């Protein structure tokens, strides 16, 4: 198996909710040695399943962070996940929640020692907004930039 030994390379996975919990576990049994930094949106998030995934990762000695939340339409949905520490990196959508919403999310996450990496797809403005948020909070994990657009 290939190992990621370079501190300059960060490997992450974004499954766009394409797996279930069992499939995610099988995937990690095959690739876990690659030192995956984060697993984003592996399956539709539930507190219990996210906690089970985190326990599975920990039991196998993997430091992979669970990242999720980009499909949520209401920011309050994150509260029970934060209280249970079911997700490590919260990804409320930058374009949906704006500065105020993401700063609120970041404040709640910070109270529990958790991080945020706002979701952004197809928006250069959203990317720049993320960078501004990143300078304003201490629990910023990273910015997402996808140069694709939904417009023709």
C-alpha positions as CSV (number, residue, x, y, z in Angstrom):
1,X,0.0,0.0,0.0
2,X,1.2,3.5,-0.8
3,X,1.7,5.8,2.1
4,X,1.6,9.6,2.1
5,X,4.8,10.6,3.9
6,X,5.0,14.2,2.6
7,X,3.8,17.0,4.9
8,X,3.3,19.0,1.7
9,X,0.5,16.8,0.4
10,X,-3.0,16.7,2.0
11,X,-5.3,14.0,0.7
12,X,-9.0,14.5,1.3
13,X,-12.1,12.6,0.1
14,X,-15.4,14.2,-0.9
15,X,-18.1,11.6,-1.7
16,X,-21.1,14.0,-2.2
17,X,-23.2,11.6,0.0
18,X,-22.4,8.8,-2.4
19,X,-21.8,6.2,0.3
20,X,-23.5,4.8,3.3
21,X,-21.8,4.1,6.7
22,X,-20.9,0.5,5.8
23,X,-19.5,1.5,2.4
24,X,-17.5,4.2,4.0
25,X,-15.9,1.7,6.4
26,X,-15.1,-0.6,3.5
27,X,-13.5,2.2,1.6
28,X,-11.3,3.2,4.6
29,X,-10.3,-0.5,5.2
30,X,-8.8,-0.3,1.7
31,X,-7.3,3.2,1.7
32,X,-6.9,4.2,5.4
33,X,-3.2,3.9,5.3
34,X,-3.0,6.8,2.9
35,X,-3.2,9.2,5.9
36,X,-6.5,10.8,4.6
37,X,-6.7,14.3,6.2
38,X,-10.5,14.6,5.9
39,X,-13.6,12.7,4.7
40,X,-16.2,15.1,3.4
41,X,-19.8,14.3,3.0
42,X,-19.4,10.5,2.9
43,X,-23.1,9.9,3.5
44,X,-26.1,12.0,4.6
45,X,-25.2,13.1,8.1
46,X,-26.9,11.8,11.2
47,X,-25.4,12.2,14.7
48,X,-25.3,8.5,15.4
49,X,-23.7,7.5,12.1
50,X,-21.1,10.2,12.3
51,X,-20.2,9.2,15.8
52,X,-19.9,5.6,14.7
53,X,-17.6,6.7,11.8
54,X,-15.4,8.7,14.1
55,X,-15.1,5.7,16.5
56,X,-14.2,3.5,13.6
57,X,-11.5,5.8,12.3
58,X,-10.1,6.2,15.9
59,X,-10.2,2.5,16.5
60,X,-8.1,2.0,13.4
61,X,-5.6,4.6,14.4
62,X,-6.5,7.0,11.6
63,X,-6.5,10.8,12.3
64,X,-9.0,11.5,9.5
65,X,-11.4,14.4,10.3
66,X,-15.1,14.0,9.5
67,X,-16.3,17.0,7.5
68,X,-19.9,17.6,6.6
69,X,-22.9,20.0,6.4
70,X,-22.8,21.6,3.0
71,X,-26.3,20.5,2.0
72,X,-28.0,21.9,5.1
73,X,-30.5,24.7,4.6
74,X,-30.7,25.9,8.2
75,X,-27.7,26.6,10.4
76,X,-29.5,25.4,13.6
77,X,-29.3,21.8,12.3
78,X,-25.6,21.8,13.3
79,X,-26.3,22.3,17.0
80,X,-26.9,18.6,18.0
81,X,-23.9,17.5,15.9
82,X,-21.7,20.1,17.7
83,X,-22.9,19.1,21.1
84,X,-22.1,15.5,20.4
85,X,-18.9,16.3,18.6
86,X,-20.2,14.1,15.7
87,X,-18.5,16.2,13.0
88,X,-15.0,17.7,13.2
89,X,-15.2,20.3,10.4
90,X,-18.5,22.1,9.7
91,X,-19.2,23.1,6.1
92,X,-22.2,25.4,6.0
93,X,-22.5,26.9,2.5
94,X,-20.8,30.3,2.3
95,X,-23.2,31.5,-0.4
96,X,-26.3,30.4,1.4
97,X,-25.4,31.6,4.9
98,X,-23.2,34.6,4.1
99,X,-20.8,36.1,6.5
100,X,-23.2,36.3,9.4
101,X,-24.3,32.7,9.2
102,X,-20.8,31.3,8.8
103,X,-19.5,33.5,11.7
104,X,-22.3,32.1,13.8
105,X,-21.5,28.6,12.8
106,X,-17.8,29.2,13.6
107,X,-18.6,30.6,17.1
108,X,-20.8,27.6,18.0
109,X,-18.1,25.2,16.6
110,X,-15.3,27.0,18.5
111,X,-17.2,26.5,21.8
112,X,-16.8,22.8,21.3
113,X,-13.2,22.8,19.9
114,X,-14.4,22.2,16.4
115,X,-13.5,23.7,13.0
116,X,-15.2,25.2,10.0
117,X,-14.4,25.1,6.3
118,X,-17.3,26.8,4.5
119,X,-18.6,25.1,1.4
120,X,-18.3,27.0,-1.8
121,X,-19.1,25.8,-5.3
122,X,-18.8,27.7,-8.5
123,X,-18.4,31.1,-7.0
124,X,-15.2,33.2,-7.0
125,X,-17.0,35.7,-4.7
126,X,-17.8,32.9,-2.3
127,X,-14.1,31.9,-2.3
128,X,-13.0,35.4,-1.4
129,X,-15.7,35.5,1.3
130,X,-14.2,32.3,2.8
131,X,-10.8,33.9,2.9
132,X,-12.1,36.9,4.8
133,X,-13.9,34.6,7.3
134,X,-10.6,32.6,7.6
135,X,-8.9,35.8,8.8
136,X,-11.6,36.6,11.3
137,X,-11.9,33.3,13.2
138,X,-9.4,31.0,14.9
139,X,-11.1,27.7,14.0
140,X,-10.8,28.0,10.2
141,X,-9.8,24.7,8.5
142,X,-9.6,25.8,4.9
143,X,-11.2,27.5,1.9
144,X,-12.8,25.6,-1.0
145,X,-12.4,26.9,-4.5
146,X,-14.0,25.2,-7.5
147,X,-13.5,27.2,-10.7
148,X,-16.5,25.5,-12.3
149,X,-19.8,27.4,-12.8
150,X,-23.4,26.4,-13.0
151,X,-24.0,29.0,-15.8
152,X,-23.5,28.3,-19.5
